Amino acid sequence: MSARKARFPADMVACWASMCNLAYDYREDDDILTSLRKVICTIRDQGIDVYNFQANVIGASAELHVEFMAYAQEQLLRTSTNRVSTFGAPCFTGVADFAQHLQISLAERPRIRLSGTGVNIRRVMGAKIEKVIPAEYTDKVSDELERIKTGYWDFKLDILRMFRSVRDVAMANLQHKSKSELERSCLVVVSFPNVSSERGRNPKAELKRNTTGPQASEQDGSLSSSPSKARYGEVRLRYAWVVCPKTNIRVIPFVAGEEISGSLVLAQTVGGATSVLGYLTGVDQMSGAYLLPTDTGGRVEVSLRAPQRTEGQICAAGGYHFDHDRKVVALLKLDDEEMVVY
C-alpha cells in the first residue's frame, strides 16, 4: 500500500503484515517504526530470524533500524558483472549487496528514538579494534576493504573476470557521497583472536582448500580457533568491518554478540548505559556483505553463495569452481557476563 492510499501511517505496515498473515497489536495512531517493531517481534516469536544491518534507533538499537525496508527485498549484487540478485531478502538471509549496504551505512540520517525492551549482549573476548579510518580518506577505506575481503585471490583465474573488485565497488560508492556524509563517518575494522596479522597467511593453500577439498594444514595460518581443522569450503573468520558516525563513538567500543539473532555488533558503554554502534559484517567479492551470527557457544558459521552463472561452470582453470557454497567459520569466546543494550 502506498502512502497516498494509506489513511494512517501504520496502515502501510499493516498491509504488509496482512499479506504475510501476521496478527499483531495494530493501533491506528502508531507511527511506522512502532508498527514495524511490533510486526518484527511477531515474526521473531515464530522462530524466524530477522536480521538487523544498521543501528540508528536510540532506545531499541538492537531491535530494528530505520532502513529495514531496504533490506526486506532482494538486492542487485553489484560486485557481479551480470544483473543478478542476492539469494533472498537480506533481512532474512543475513547477506546483502556490499555496495548498497555501504551506501546506506554512509547516509546522513538523524537517529530516531523509540522505546525498546532491551537486548542482552555478551562481549567477544580477544576481539580488538584494529583500524579506524575516516571515510573521507576514500583510497585508504577502499584499500582496507579490499584487504579484508573473503573470496578467491587473483591467480589469473578467469572466474574473477565475472566479479568486480571490492576496492573498485567501494571507491565508486564513496565518490558518489557528499563531503559532509564522508566527513561524519569512519570505517572501523575489527580483528579476531590469533588473526591480527597477515603473517603466515597462505592464499594458495586457502584457495585450494576452498575449491578442491583437502584438509587445511596447521601451517597455513587459516584455521579457526575451534579444535577441529577447517574443512572443505571453509574460510577462517579474520576480520569484520562497520561504518559508524564519528560523533556516536564516545569511548573505546568493544565487540559483542547480541541474543536476538546472535549477530556480532560494535557496542559502547557510556555513563552506565550500553548501546549498539553498528552491526559488524564481512565482505566477500562474490557474495556481498554478510552478518556474523553466533550461537550461544560462540560458533560462527555463515554460508556464502556465489551467483549461478553458466560461464562459470566451464571457464575456471584447474578445476576451481567458484559456485560451490562456502562457509566462513570461527569459534569465539563469549564473556559469561551479559549486558543489556537499548
N, C-alpha and C positions, 0 to 999 in steps of 0.2 A: 504494500500500500504506500502510495506517495504522500508527502507532506501536504500536498494540495487537497487530497481526498480525506485525510485523517482529521476527524473532529477534534481529537485530543492527541498530544504528542505520544502518550502512552499507547495509542492505538497502533502506531507503526510497529511497536514491538509485539503487541497482542496479535496482530495479523500474522506475523512470522511464527509466533508460538502456536497459534491455532492450526496453521498448516502442518506443524510438526506434532499436532495432537498433544500439546503440553498444557496441563491445567496448573495455574498458579494464582496467587493472590493479586488479581487485577484491580487497579484503582485508577479511575479516570484522571485524578489530579496528580498522579506520579509523573515525574519527568522521565525522559528517555533512559538515562543511566540507572535510575532507581528501578524502572520496569525491567531493564536488561539484566540487572543484578538478580532480580527475582527469578527470571527465566533461566539464567545460567546456573543458579543454585538448584533449580528443579532438575535440570539436565544432569548435574553432578550427583544429585541424590539418587539418580537411577543407575549410578555406577559408570557413567560415561565421562571420560576425561575431556575437559575443556581447558585448553592451554592459553595462558597469557603471554604476550610478547613484549608488552610495554608496561611501565609503571608510572602512571600520571594521574592517579586518583588519590588524593590525600584522605586518609581515613579508611580506605579499602584498597591499599596499594597492591595487595597480593590476591585480590578477588576478581577484579575486572579492569579494563582500561578503555580509554576514550575511543581508540581506533579499532575496537573489536570487529566492527563490520568489515573493515578492510582485510581482516584475516578470516572472515567467515565465508569466503568463497575461494575457488581455485584462482591461483595467480599465474601469470605468464612467467615462465622460467627464463630470465634474461641472460643467464650465463650460457644457455644453449643457443646455437646459431639457427635453429628452426623454431617455429612458433608452437612450442609445447608448453603445457601447463603443469603445475605441481600435482602430485598424486593426492587429490582431495583438498579440502579446506584446511589451511594451516592451523586454525584453532582446534581442529580435531586430530590432526596428524603430528603437530609439533615441528613441521618442516615448511618453511616459507621461501619465497623468492628472495634471494640475497639483496638484489637491487631495491625492491620495494620496501623491504624491511629496513634497509639503510636510509632510504628516503624518509620514511615515517619516523625513524629514530632521530633524525636531524631536524625535523619540522619544528617550527617555533609555535608552541601552543601553551596556553596557561594551564596550570594544574587545577583540577576541579576537586572540590571537597565533597565527600559522600560518606555517610555513616556506615561503618562495616562492623562485622562481628569479631574480627581479628583472626589471624592465621599463624599457626606455630611454625617456627623455622629452627633449624639446627645448623650450627656453624660447621663448615668443612675444615677439618684440621689439616694444616700443611699447605693449603692453597694460599697463594700470595699475589699481590698486585705487582705485575712485572713492569708495565709501562703505562704511562698516562700521556697521551699525545693530543694537544689542542687540534680541533678539527680544521682550523684554518691552514694548518700545515698539510695540505692535501697530498703532496708527494709522500710524506712520511706515513700518513694514515694508510694510503693505498699500498705502499710497500709492506707495511706491517700486516695488513690483512692478507696480502699475497703470501707472506712468510708463514703465517699460522694456519693456512688452509689445509684441508684434507683433500684426498683425491689422488690421481696419478701424477707422477712427476714427468717432466719433459725429457724423455729419452728418444726423441724423434719418433714417437708413436703417432701414427696417423689419426688415432681416435681423438687426440687433443685438438685437432682442427675443427672438431664439431662443437667445441666449447670455448667461450671467451675466457680470458684470464680474469681472475678475481681482481687483480690490480686495475685492469682496463675498465671493468664494470664499476668498480669503486670510484675511480677517477672521474668517469663520465658523470656519475651521480653527484659527486662532490662539487664539480664545476657548475652544476645547474642550481646549486644552492646560493642564496644571497649571503653577503658578507656577514650580516647580523646573525643569520642562522648558524653559520660556521663558527663565529666567534663565541657563541653561547655554549657550544658543545665540546666534548672531548671524547676520545677513544680510550677506553680502559681495557687493558689486556691482562688476563689472569693466567698464571701457570699452575699446574697441579704437581703434587709431590713427585720428586725424582725425575722431572722432565723440564726443569727450568733452563736447561741449556741445550744447544744443538749437538754437543759433543757426543760421539758415539752413535749418532743417527746414521742409518744406512738406508737411503731411499730405495736402492735397488733391491735390498732384502725385503722391504715393506711392499714394494711393487710386486715382487714375485709372490709374496705371501697372499696379497690381495687378489691375485689372479690365477695362480697355478696350484695353490693349495698346500704347500709344505708347511710344517710347523715352524714358528719363529724360533730363532736361537737366542740364548740369553745375551749374546754379544752384540746383537743388532740394536740394542737400546730401545726397542719398540714394545717391550712387554708391559702389560698392565701391572698394577700393584697387587693383583689377585694371585693366589698361589698357583693357579693353572696358567699355562702359556697361552699367548694369543693364538687363536686358531684361524683356519682358513677364512678369508674375507673380513677379518677383524683388524681395526686400526686403533692403536692406543690413543686415548684422550690425552692431549698435551696442553692445549691452550683453549681459552674461550675469550670472547670479547663482548663489549657492550658500549653503546654510546649514551652518555649522560650529560645533562645540562651542568655546566661548571658550578653554577650557583647552588645547586642541590647538594653538592658534596661539601659537607661542613666539617667532617672529621675523617680519619682514615677508615675507609669502608672494609668490609670483610665478605667472604663468600659463604653462602648458606644454602641449604635445601629446604624448600617450603613443603608443607604437608599436603596441599590440595592435589597437585599433580607430581610433586617431587622435583620440580624444576629448580635448577641452580640459579640463585639470584645474587646480586650485589646489594648489600644492605649496610646500614649505619645506625648507630645508637647515639642520639643527641638528647641530653637532658633527661635521660631515663626512658625516652620513647624511641622505639626501633621502627624503621620504615624501609621499604624496598626502593632502591635507586633504579634498578633495571634488571632485566632478565638476561642472563648470560647465554650466548649462543656460540656454536661453532660455525665455520663457513666451509662449504665443500664446492669445488669447482664444477661438479656435475649435478649436485642435488640441491644446492642453495644454503640458506641459513637454517640451522637446526637447534632446537632447545635441547637441554641436557637433563632430562628427568632421572631421578634416582629412586631406588626402592628404599625401604626402611633400613636395609643393611648397608646402604651406600653404593650399591652397584649401579653403574650407568651402562645402558645397552640401547643405543639408538640405531635403528635401521635406516640406511641410506639407499635410496633407489634412484638410478640414473634413467633418463628418458629412453624409451624403447625406440631405436632407430634402425631401419633396415641396413643402412650402410655400415653401421657399427658391427653387424654380425660378420662382415666379410673383410673389413679393411684393417683390422688390428693385426699387427705383425707379431709373430712369435707366440700366437695363441692367447693373447691378452684380450679378455672380453670385458669391456667396461660396464656392460649392462647387468652383470651379476650383482645381486644385492650385497651390500657390505654393512658392517656394523662398527660403530665407534664404541669402545668399551673401556671401563675403568672400575676399580673398586676403591671408593673413597672412604675415609674415616670420618664419621659424623660425631660431633660432640653429643654427649648424653643430655646436656642441659638444653632446654627448649626456651625460646624467646617468642613473644607474640608481636607481630607486626600489624600495623593499621594503615 
